Amino acid sequence: MNAGASVRYEVSKVGYTTQSGTIETKPSDAGKTVDKKIVLVEISG
């Protein structure tokens, strides 16, 4: 990916709702690790 691009993500796990969204990056993020906290929500029976 190019620094400055936005990254789409989708996280799914059995028993949890699927979380998706976009992570924005800046050109100054080149060579860096970009952290994103994703909270999975349990599907209530």
CHARMM internal coordinates of N, CA and C (Angstrom, degrees):
IC EDIT
DIST 1 N 1 CA 1.4576
DIST 1 CA 1 C 1.5153
ANGL 1 N 1 CA 1 C 109.97
DIST 1 C 2 N 1.2947
ANGL 1 CA 1 C 2 N 116.71
DIHE 1 N 1 CA 1 C 2 N 154.63
DIST 2 N 2 CA 1.4595
ANGL 1 C 2 N 2 CA 121.13
DIHE 1 CA 1 C 2 N 2 CA 177.76
DIST 2 CA 2 C 1.5185
ANGL 2 N 2 CA 2 C 109.95
DIHE 1 C 2 N 2 CA 2 C -92.21
DIST 2 C 3 N 1.3341
ANGL 2 CA 2 C 3 N 116.37
DIHE 2 N 2 CA 2 C 3 N 136.88
DIST 3 N 3 CA 1.4610
ANGL 2 C 3 N 3 CA 119.41
DIHE 2 CA 2 C 3 N 3 CA 173.16
DIST 3 CA 3 C 1.5189
ANGL 3 N 3 CA 3 C 108.07
DIHE 2 C 3 N 3 CA 3 C -60.12
DIST 3 C 4 N 1.3071
ANGL 3 CA 3 C 4 N 116.32
DIHE 3 N 3 CA 3 C 4 N 136.32
DIST 4 N 4 CA 1.4548
ANGL 3 C 4 N 4 CA 120.83
DIHE 3 CA 3 C 4 N 4 CA -176.85
DIST 4 CA 4 C 1.5147
ANGL 4 N 4 CA 4 C 112.12
DIHE 3 C 4 N 4 CA 4 C 99.50
DIST 4 C 5 N 1.3398
ANGL 4 CA 4 C 5 N 116.46
DIHE 4 N 4 CA 4 C 5 N -11.77
DIST 5 N 5 CA 1.4599
ANGL 4 C 5 N 5 CA 120.14
DIHE 4 CA 4 C 5 N 5 CA 177.24
DIST 5 CA 5 C 1.5199
ANGL 5 N 5 CA 5 C 109.38
DIHE 4 C 5 N 5 CA 5 C -86.22
DIST 5 C 6 N 1.3234
ANGL 5 CA 5 C 6 N 116.50
DIHE 5 N 5 CA 5 C 6 N 159.73
DIST 6 N 6 CA 1.4564
ANGL 5 C 6 N 6 CA 119.38
DIHE 5 CA 5 C 6 N 6 CA 172.90
DIST 6 CA 6 C 1.5223
ANGL 6 N 6 CA 6 C 107.99
DIHE 5 C 6 N 6 CA 6 C -97.45
DIST 6 C 7 N 1.3183
ANGL 6 CA 6 C 7 N 115.50
DIHE 6 N 6 CA 6 C 7 N 146.11
DIST 7 N 7 CA 1.4604
ANGL 6 C 7 N 7 CA 121.73
DIHE 6 CA 6 C 7 N 7 CA -175.68
DIST 7 CA 7 C 1.5171
ANGL 7 N 7 CA 7 C 108.61
DIHE 6 C 7 N 7 CA 7 C -116.29
DIST 7 C 8 N 1.3270
ANGL 7 CA 7 C 8 N 116.43
DIHE 7 N 7 CA 7 C 8 N 126.76
DIST 8 N 8 CA 1.4618
ANGL 7 C 8 N 8 CA 119.06
DIHE 7 CA 7 C 8 N 8 CA 175.80
DIST 8 CA 8 C 1.5196
ANGL 8 N 8 CA 8 C 109.07
DIHE 7 C 8 N 8 CA 8 C -89.04
DIST 8 C 9 N 1.3255
ANGL 8 CA 8 C 9 N 116.15
DIHE 8 N 8 CA 8 C 9 N 142.96
DIST 9 N 9 CA 1.4565
ANGL 8 C 9 N 9 CA 119.54
DIHE 8 CA 8 C 9 N 9 CA 177.51
DIST 9 CA 9 C 1.5165
ANGL 9 N 9 CA 9 C 109.74
DIHE 8 C 9 N 9 CA 9 C -135.39
DIST 9 C 10 N 1.3143
ANGL 9 CA 9 C 10 N 115.65
DIHE 9 N 9 CA 9 C 10 N 155.24
DIST 10 N 10 CA 1.4581
ANGL 9 C 10 N 10 CA 121.74
DIHE 9 CA 9 C 10 N 10 CA 173.61
DIST 10 CA 10 C 1.5140
ANGL 10 N 10 CA 10 C 106.72
DIHE 9 C 10 N 10 CA 10 C -145.14
DIST 10 C 11 N 1.3224
ANGL 10 CA 10 C 11 N 116.13
DIHE 10 N 10 CA 10 C 11 N 128.08
DIST 11 N 11 CA 1.4542
ANGL 10 C 11 N 11 CA 121.39
DIHE 10 CA 10 C 11 N 11 CA -178.55
DIST 11 CA 11 C 1.5143
ANGL 11 N 11 CA 11 C 107.75
DIHE 10 C 11 N 11 CA 11 C -122.33
DIST 11 C 12 N 1.3297
ANGL 11 CA 11 C 12 N 116.32
DIHE 11 N 11 CA 11 C 12 N 126.59
DIST 12 N 12 CA 1.4565
ANGL 11 C 12 N 12 CA 118.69
DIHE 11 CA 11 C 12 N 12 CA 176.81
DIST 12 CA 12 C 1.5210
ANGL 12 N 12 CA 12 C 109.59
DIHE 11 C 12 N 12 CA 12 C -132.54
DIST 12 C 13 N 1.3270
ANGL 12 CA 12 C 13 N 115.55
DIHE 12 N 12 CA 12 C 13 N 147.03
DIST 13 N 13 CA 1.4519
ANGL 12 C 13 N 13 CA 121.90
DIHE 12 CA 12 C 13 N 13 CA 179.77
DIST 13 CA 13 C 1.5149
ANGL 13 N 13 CA 13 C 106.82
DIHE 12 C 13 N 13 CA 13 C -148.30
DIST 13 C 14 N 1.3163
ANGL 13 CA 13 C 14 N 116.64
DIHE 13 N 13 CA 13 C 14 N 141.08
DIST 14 N 14 CA 1.4584
ANGL 13 C 14 N 14 CA 120.81
DIHE 13 CA 13 C 14 N 14 CA -178.11
DIST 14 CA 14 C 1.5263
ANGL 14 N 14 CA 14 C 109.62
DIHE 13 C 14 N 14 CA 14 C -57.96
DIST 14 C 15 N 1.3287
ANGL 14 CA 14 C 15 N 116.72
DIHE 14 N 14 CA 14 C 15 N 130.57
DIST 15 N 15 CA 1.4536
ANGL 14 C 15 N 15 CA 121.18
DIHE 14 CA 14 C 15 N 15 CA 178.36
DIST 15 CA 15 C 1.5196
ANGL 15 N 15 CA 15 C 114.27
DIHE 14 C 15 N 15 CA 15 C 88.15
DIST 15 C 16 N 1.3307
ANGL 15 CA 15 C 16 N 116.35
DIHE 15 N 15 CA 15 C 16 N -0.93
DIST 16 N 16 CA 1.4599
ANGL 15 C 16 N 16 CA 120.78
DIHE 15 CA 15 C 16 N 16 CA -179.01
DIST 16 CA 16 C 1.5200
ANGL 16 N 16 CA 16 C 109.48
DIHE 15 C 16 N 16 CA 16 C -126.16
DIST 16 C 17 N 1.3257
ANGL 16 CA 16 C 17 N 116.18
DIHE 16 N 16 CA 16 C 17 N 155.41
DIST 17 N 17 CA 1.4595
ANGL 16 C 17 N 17 CA 119.04
DIHE 16 CA 16 C 17 N 17 CA 175.76
DIST 17 CA 17 C 1.5254
ANGL 17 N 17 CA 17 C 109.13
DIHE 16 C 17 N 17 CA 17 C -72.08
DIST 17 C 18 N 1.3186
ANGL 17 CA 17 C 18 N 116.06
DIHE 17 N 17 CA 17 C 18 N 149.99
DIST 18 N 18 CA 1.4660
ANGL 17 C 18 N 18 CA 120.75
DIHE 17 CA 17 C 18 N 18 CA 178.80
DIST 18 CA 18 C 1.5221
ANGL 18 N 18 CA 18 C 109.18
DIHE 17 C 18 N 18 CA 18 C -78.72
DIST 18 C 19 N 1.3175
ANGL 18 CA 18 C 19 N 115.87
DIHE 18 N 18 CA 18 C 19 N 130.38
DIST 19 N 19 CA 1.4638
ANGL 18 C 19 N 19 CA 121.14
DIHE 18 CA 18 C 19 N 19 CA 178.99
DIST 19 CA 19 C 1.5281
ANGL 19 N 19 CA 19 C 107.87
DIHE 18 C 19 N 19 CA 19 C -107.55
DIST 19 C 20 N 1.3170
ANGL 19 CA 19 C 20 N 116.76
DIHE 19 N 19 CA 19 C 20 N 135.20
DIST 20 N 20 CA 1.4568
ANGL 19 C 20 N 20 CA 119.33
DIHE 19 CA 19 C 20 N 20 CA 176.48
DIST 20 CA 20 C 1.5184
ANGL 20 N 20 CA 20 C 109.14
DIHE 19 C 20 N 20 CA 20 C -144.71
DIST 20 C 21 N 1.2957
ANGL 20 CA 20 C 21 N 115.88
DIHE 20 N 20 CA 20 C 21 N 162.34
DIST 21 N 21 CA 1.4575
ANGL 20 C 21 N 21 CA 119.83
DIHE 20 CA 20 C 21 N 21 CA 179.92
DIST 21 CA 21 C 1.5114
ANGL 21 N 21 CA 21 C 110.43
DIHE 20 C 21 N 21 CA 21 C 172.44
DIST 21 C 22 N 1.3087
ANGL 21 CA 21 C 22 N 115.22
DIHE 21 N 21 CA 21 C 22 N -161.58
DIST 22 N 22 CA 1.4552
ANGL 21 C 22 N 22 CA 121.76
DIHE 21 CA 21 C 22 N 22 CA -176.55
DIST 22 CA 22 C 1.5158
ANGL 22 N 22 CA 22 C 109.46
DIHE 21 C 22 N 22 CA 22 C -129.34
DIST 22 C 23 N 1.3260
ANGL 22 CA 22 C 23 N 116.18
DIHE 22 N 22 CA 22 C 23 N 137.41
DIST 23 N 23 CA 1.4578
ANGL 22 C 23 N 23 CA 121.86
DIHE 22 CA 22 C 23 N 23 CA 174.25
DIST 23 CA 23 C 1.5246
ANGL 23 N 23 CA 23 C 106.93
DIHE 22 C 23 N 23 CA 23 C -107.00
DIST 23 C 24 N 1.3189
ANGL 23 CA 23 C 24 N 116.11
DIHE 23 N 23 CA 23 C 24 N 120.56
DIST 24 N 24 CA 1.4666
ANGL 23 C 24 N 24 CA 120.47
DIHE 23 CA 23 C 24 N 24 CA 179.09
DIST 24 CA 24 C 1.5264
ANGL 24 N 24 CA 24 C 108.86
DIHE 23 C 24 N 24 CA 24 C -87.49
DIST 24 C 25 N 1.3311
ANGL 24 CA 24 C 25 N 116.71
DIHE 24 N 24 CA 24 C 25 N 137.08
DIST 25 N 25 CA 1.4617
ANGL 24 C 25 N 25 CA 120.11
DIHE 24 CA 24 C 25 N 25 CA 175.18
DIST 25 CA 25 C 1.5214
ANGL 25 N 25 CA 25 C 109.04
DIHE 24 C 25 N 25 CA 25 C -122.19
DIST 25 C 26 N 1.3130
ANGL 25 CA 25 C 26 N 115.36
DIHE 25 N 25 CA 25 C 26 N 158.81
DIST 26 N 26 CA 1.4584
ANGL 25 C 26 N 26 CA 121.22
DIHE 25 CA 25 C 26 N 26 CA 179.17
DIST 26 CA 26 C 1.5245
ANGL 26 N 26 CA 26 C 108.87
DIHE 25 C 26 N 26 CA 26 C -112.70
DIST 26 C 27 N 1.3254
ANGL 26 CA 26 C 27 N 117.46
DIHE 26 N 26 CA 26 C 27 N 154.52
DIST 27 N 27 CA 1.4740
ANGL 26 C 27 N 27 CA 118.80
DIHE 26 CA 26 C 27 N 27 CA 177.34
DIST 27 CA 27 C 1.5208
ANGL 27 N 27 CA 27 C 112.22
DIHE 26 C 27 N 27 CA 27 C -54.26
DIST 27 C 28 N 1.3546
ANGL 27 CA 27 C 28 N 117.42
DIHE 27 N 27 CA 27 C 28 N -29.35
DIST 28 N 28 CA 1.4641
ANGL 27 C 28 N 28 CA 120.41
DIHE 27 CA 27 C 28 N 28 CA -179.72
DIST 28 CA 28 C 1.5273
ANGL 28 N 28 CA 28 C 111.97
DIHE 27 C 28 N 28 CA 28 C -73.58
DIST 28 C 29 N 1.3450
ANGL 28 CA 28 C 29 N 117.49
DIHE 28 N 28 CA 28 C 29 N -6.25
DIST 29 N 29 CA 1.4656
ANGL 28 C 29 N 29 CA 120.72
DIHE 28 CA 28 C 29 N 29 CA 178.43
DIST 29 CA 29 C 1.5303
ANGL 29 N 29 CA 29 C 112.03
DIHE 28 C 29 N 29 CA 29 C -82.79
DIST 29 C 30 N 1.3254
ANGL 29 CA 29 C 30 N 117.72
DIHE 29 N 29 CA 29 C 30 N -0.19
DIST 30 N 30 CA 1.4663
ANGL 29 C 30 N 30 CA 120.58
DIHE 29 CA 29 C 30 N 30 CA -177.63
DIST 30 CA 30 C 1.5222
ANGL 30 N 30 CA 30 C 110.30
DIHE 29 C 30 N 30 CA 30 C -54.82
DIST 30 C 31 N 1.3150
ANGL 30 CA 30 C 31 N 116.19
DIHE 30 N 30 CA 30 C 31 N 129.75
DIST 31 N 31 CA 1.4591
ANGL 30 C 31 N 31 CA 121.04
DIHE 30 CA 30 C 31 N 31 CA 177.51
DIST 31 CA 31 C 1.5112
ANGL 31 N 31 CA 31 C 113.98
DIHE 30 C 31 N 31 CA 31 C 80.40
DIST 31 C 32 N 1.3303
ANGL 31 CA 31 C 32 N 117.07
DIHE 31 N 31 CA 31 C 32 N 2.12
DIST 32 N 32 CA 1.4595
ANGL 31 C 32 N 32 CA 120.03
DIHE 31 CA 31 C 32 N 32 CA -178.32
DIST 32 CA 32 C 1.5233
ANGL 32 N 32 CA 32 C 110.07
DIHE 31 C 32 N 32 CA 32 C -107.69
DIST 32 C 33 N 1.3202
ANGL 32 CA 32 C 33 N 115.17
DIHE 32 N 32 CA 32 C 33 N 160.76
DIST 33 N 33 CA 1.4610
ANGL 32 C 33 N 33 CA 120.89
DIHE 32 CA 32 C 33 N 33 CA 172.28
DIST 33 CA 33 C 1.5270
ANGL 33 N 33 CA 33 C 108.00
DIHE 32 C 33 N 33 CA 33 C -91.10
DIST 33 C 34 N 1.3236
ANGL 33 CA 33 C 34 N 116.24
DIHE 33 N 33 CA 33 C 34 N 129.81
DIST 34 N 34 CA 1.4590
ANGL 33 C 34 N 34 CA 120.47
DIHE 33 CA 33 C 34 N 34 CA 178.58
DIST 34 CA 34 C 1.5213
ANGL 34 N 34 CA 34 C 107.63
DIHE 33 C 34 N 34 CA 34 C -102.68
DIST 34 C 35 N 1.3298
ANGL 34 CA 34 C 35 N 116.60
DIHE 34 N 34 CA 34 C 35 N 121.48
DIST 35 N 35 CA 1.4655
ANGL 34 C 35 N 35 CA 120.95
DIHE 34 CA 34 C 35 N 35 CA -179.13
DIST 35 CA 35 C 1.5210
ANGL 35 N 35 CA 35 C 110.32
DIHE 34 C 35 N 35 CA 35 C -93.54
DIST 35 C 36 N 1.3260
ANGL 35 CA 35 C 36 N 115.54
DIHE 35 N 35 CA 35 C 36 N 143.83
DIST 36 N 36 CA 1.4608
ANGL 35 C 36 N 36 CA 120.96
DIHE 35 CA 35 C 36 N 36 CA 175.80
DIST 36 CA 36 C 1.5186
ANGL 36 N 36 CA 36 C 107.46
DIHE 35 C 36 N 36 CA 36 C -141.32
DIST 36 C 37 N 1.3127
ANGL 36 CA 36 C 37 N 116.46
DIHE 36 N 36 CA 36 C 37 N 121.77
DIST 37 N 37 CA 1.4596
ANGL 36 C 37 N 37 CA 119.64
DIHE 36 CA 36 C 37 N 37 CA 176.91
DIST 37 CA 37 C 1.5216
ANGL 37 N 37 CA 37 C 108.39
DIHE 36 C 37 N 37 CA 37 C -86.16
DIST 37 C 38 N 1.3255
ANGL 37 CA 37 C 38 N 116.16
DIHE 37 N 37 CA 37 C 38 N 129.78
DIST 38 N 38 CA 1.4574
ANGL 37 C 38 N 38 CA 121.73
DIHE 37 CA 37 C 38 N 38 CA 179.98
DIST 38 CA 38 C 1.5235
ANGL 38 N 38 CA 38 C 107.48
DIHE 37 C 38 N 38 CA 38 C -121.97
DIST 38 C 39 N 1.3259
ANGL 38 CA 38 C 39 N 116.89
DIHE 38 N 38 CA 38 C 39 N 122.56
DIST 39 N 39 CA 1.4586
ANGL 38 C 39 N 39 CA 121.39
DIHE 38 CA 38 C 39 N 39 CA -178.80
DIST 39 CA 39 C 1.5255
ANGL 39 N 39 CA 39 C 108.31
DIHE 38 C 39 N 39 CA 39 C -98.98
DIST 39 C 40 N 1.3294
ANGL 39 CA 39 C 40 N 116.20
DIHE 39 N 39 CA 39 C 40 N 117.72
DIST 40 N 40 CA 1.4573
ANGL 39 C 40 N 40 CA 120.51
DIHE 39 CA 39 C 40 N 40 CA 176.82
DIST 40 CA 40 C 1.5262
ANGL 40 N 40 CA 40 C 108.84
DIHE 39 C 40 N 40 CA 40 C -86.78
DIST 40 C 41 N 1.3297
ANGL 40 CA 40 C 41 N 116.47
DIHE 40 N 40 CA 40 C 41 N 134.13
DIST 41 N 41 CA 1.4547
ANGL 40 C 41 N 41 CA 121.94
DIHE 40 CA 40 C 41 N 41 CA -177.97
DIST 41 CA 41 C 1.5217
ANGL 41 N 41 CA 41 C 108.75
DIHE 40 C 41 N 41 CA 41 C -106.69
DIST 41 C 42 N 1.3326
ANGL 41 CA 41 C 42 N 115.91
DIHE 41 N 41 CA 41 C 42 N 124.72
DIST 42 N 42 CA 1.4610
ANGL 41 C 42 N 42 CA 119.71
DIHE 41 CA 41 C 42 N 42 CA 179.92
DIST 42 CA 42 C 1.5205
ANGL 42 N 42 CA 42 C 110.44
DIHE 41 C 42 N 42 CA 42 C -66.09
DIST 42 C 43 N 1.3270
ANGL 42 CA 42 C 43 N 115.21
DIHE 42 N 42 CA 42 C 43 N 141.81
DIST 43 N 43 CA 1.4559
ANGL 42 C 43 N 43 CA 120.59
DIHE 42 CA 42 C 43 N 43 CA 174.43
DIST 43 CA 43 C 1.5218
ANGL 43 N 43 CA 43 C 106.66
DIHE 42 C 43 N 43 CA 43 C -82.31
DIST 43 C 44 N 1.3326
ANGL 43 CA 43 C 44 N 116.38
DIHE 43 N 43 CA 43 C 44 N 119.84
DIST 44 N 44 CA 1.4660
ANGL 43 C 44 N 44 CA 118.63
DIHE 43 CA 43 C 44 N 44 CA -179.10
DIST 44 CA 44 C 1.5165
ANGL 44 N 44 CA 44 C 108.99
DIHE 43 C 44 N 44 CA 44 C -81.33
DIST 44 C 45 N 1.3410
ANGL 44 CA 44 C 45 N 114.84
DIHE 44 N 44 CA 44 C 45 N 135.45
DIST 45 N 45 CA 1.4514
ANGL 44 C 45 N 45 CA 120.79
DIHE 44 CA 44 C 45 N 45 CA -176.59
DIST 45 CA 45 C 1.5059
ANGL 45 N 45 CA 45 C 111.31
DIHE 44 C 45 N 45 CA 45 C -64.07
END
COOR INIT
IC SEED 1 N 1 CA 1 C
IC BUILD
